[in-house]
Amino acid sequence: MEKQTIEVIVAKKAEGNLDPAKQGKEAAAPSPDEEVGGRSVGGYVRCPHCHSIRYVVVDYEGEWFTCGNCGNPYQVWV
């Protein structure tokens, strides 16, 4: 089996009041030849609470997500 290295962004614990309208959703990782469309940026992040690796599509700075593993909120700054 061939190994591949991926870049993982360390997310930050969400702070303050989180606007439900600005919540993103975790997604399934795309195949290697698939692209994310528009202005969105897809990437792997590490949950700051449970340290699991998640795949997210970020539409804007500071977007927040709920970890599918531990259920805690985190924000992504790219």
PyMOL commands that set and color helices and strands:
alter all, ss='L'
color gray80, all
select helices_A, chain A and resi 20-22
alter helices_A, ss='H'
color red, helices_A
select strands_A, chain A and resi 8-10+12-13+41-46+53-58+63-66+73-76
alter strands_A, ss='S'
color yellow, strands_A
deselect
rebuild
show_as cartoon
